[in-house]
Amino acid sequence: LAREGDIPSRQIDNFQTTLSKVHQNFFDSPKVRSEAYLLEMELYSALGDKKTMNQIEEVWNHDIESGNAEPTSDTVQKRITQLKA
């Protein structure tokens, strides 16, 4: 969804609602937490909101340091670099 460019507001709302449910029900899993952060970063990158994207990355890094999120793989790190470019 986020990789396709313009995103209708209804789809953004649906994505955020679904993501909220993921946070509520599955965020205790470090793997799910990391995947959710990457999806959020992709969404905000597609929306051109680099500030929010960077804030999500900061929280993600904090969660990695505290053991609450899975460390990023080389593939994920490359994707983050692409998003920030």
C-alpha positions in Angstrom: 0.0 0.0 0.0 2.6 2.5 1.0 4.8 1.8 -1.9 2.2 2.8 -4.5 2.3 6.6 -4.0 -0.9 8.5 -3.4 -3.0 6.9 -0.7 -6.6 7.8 -0.2 -7.5 9.0 3.4 -9.9 6.1 3.8 -7.1 3.6 3.2 -4.8 5.5 5.7 -7.6 5.4 8.3 -8.1 1.6 7.7 -4.3 1.0 7.9 -4.1 3.0 11.2 -7.1 1.1 12.7 -5.6 -2.2 11.7 -2.2 -1.2 13.1 -3.8 -0.1 16.3 -5.3 -3.6 16.7 -1.8 -5.1 16.0 -0.4 -2.9 18.8 -3.1 -3.9 21.2 -3.1 -7.7 20.5 0.4 -8.6 19.3 2.9 -5.9 20.3 4.4 -8.1 23.0 6.1 -10.1 20.2 9.5 -8.5 19.3 9.2 -9.7 15.7 5.7 -8.3 15.3 6.7 -5.0 16.9 9.6 -4.6 14.5 7.5 -5.5 11.5 4.8 -2.9 12.6 7.5 -0.2 12.9 8.7 -0.9 9.4 5.2 -0.7 8.0 4.6 2.6 9.8 7.8 4.0 8.4 6.8 2.9 4.9 3.4 4.6 5.3 4.8 7.9 6.5 7.5 7.8 3.9 4.9 7.4 1.2 2.9 10.3 2.7 6.1 12.5 2.7 6.1 12.8 6.5 9.8 12.3 7.2 9.5 13.8 10.6 7.1 11.2 11.9 9.0 8.4 10.0 12.2 9.5 11.9 10.3 9.6 15.2 9.1 6.0 14.6 12.7 4.9 13.9 13.9 6.5 17.2 11.2 4.6 19.2 12.0 1.4 17.3 15.8 1.8 18.1 14.9 2.3 21.7 12.7 -0.8 21.7 15.6 -2.8 20.1 18.0 -1.6 22.8 15.5 -2.5 25.6 14.8 -6.0 24.0 11.2 -5.2 23.2 11.8 -5.3 19.4 13.8 -7.6 17.2 17.0 -6.2 15.8 16.9 -5.2 12.1 18.3 -7.6 9.5 20.5 -6.4 6.7 17.5 -6.5 4.4 15.4 -4.3 6.7 18.2 -1.9 7.2 18.5 -1.5 3.4 14.8 -0.8 3.3 15.1 1.8 6.0 18.0 3.5 4.1 15.8 3.6 1.0 12.9 5.1 2.9 15.2 7.8 4.3 16.7 8.7 0.9 
